[in-house]
Amino acid sequence: MIKRFTIVDEAGLHARPASLLVQKAATYPNDIFIEFNGKRLTLKSIMAVMSLGVPQNSVIAIDVEGENDADIMAALEKVLVDNNLI
């Protein structure tokens, strides 16, 4: 399941919320990826996520593969919403 989000935070996808997103993704056995600017990297690595340098008003895609993908996507989206990223 792939879902796209526009990052509205002035600082973009910055360290604190990115780390919370990575922590949430790491709790699941599924393969979970973040896509930005032609790059597709694991969402389970803070270094990978931060290396993307996602600025404000950019569109990212999150791809959850495997079972329970809708529930996992909802949990990841909640992290984005709770941290005012989208």
C-alpha positions in Angstrom: 0.0 0.0 0.0 1.4 3.3 -1.0 0.2 6.7 0.2 1.4 10.2 -0.5 1.7 13.0 2.0 2.6 16.7 1.6 5.0 17.8 4.4 3.8 21.2 5.7 6.0 21.8 8.7 8.3 24.8 8.1 11.4 22.7 9.0 10.3 19.9 6.6 10.7 16.3 7.8 13.2 17.2 10.6 14.9 15.0 13.2 12.5 14.7 16.1 9.4 13.7 14.2 11.5 11.6 11.7 12.8 9.6 14.7 9.3 9.0 16.0 8.2 7.9 12.5 11.3 5.5 12.3 10.5 4.2 15.8 6.9 3.4 14.9 8.0 1.7 11.6 10.5 -0.4 13.4 7.8 -2.0 15.6 6.4 -3.8 12.5 8.0 -6.8 10.7 6.8 -5.5 7.3 9.0 -3.9 4.8 8.3 -0.1 5.0 9.8 2.4 2.6 9.8 6.2 2.2 10.1 7.7 -1.3 11.2 11.2 -2.1 12.8 12.9 -5.1 13.4 9.6 -6.9 14.9 7.8 -3.9 13.3 4.8 -2.1 14.8 4.0 1.3 13.8 2.0 4.3 11.7 3.9 6.8 13.3 1.9 9.6 16.6 3.9 9.5 16.9 7.4 10.8 20.0 7.9 8.8 18.2 6.9 5.6 15.2 9.2 6.4 17.4 12.2 7.3 19.6 11.7 4.2 16.5 12.6 2.1 16.5 16.2 3.3 12.7 16.6 2.8 11.8 20.3 2.9 8.5 22.0 3.5 5.8 21.5 0.9 7.4 18.4 -0.5 5.5 15.2 -1.3 6.7 12.0 0.1 5.3 8.5 -0.4 5.2 5.8 2.3 5.0 2.2 1.0 4.0 -0.5 3.4 4.3 -4.1 2.1 2.8 -7.2 3.5 0.0 -8.1 5.9 -2.0 -5.5 7.9 -0.7 -2.8 5.5 -3.7 -0.5 6.1 -3.5 -0.6 9.9 0.3 0.1 9.7 -0.2 2.9 7.3 -2.9 4.4 9.6 -0.4 4.3 12.5 2.3 5.9 10.5 -0.1 8.6 9.3 -1.1 9.3 12.9 2.6 10.0 13.8 2.7 12.5 10.9 -0.5 14.2 12.0 0.3 14.2 15.7 3.6 16.0 14.9 2.0 18.5 12.6 4.0 17.3 9.6 0.9 16.9 7.3 
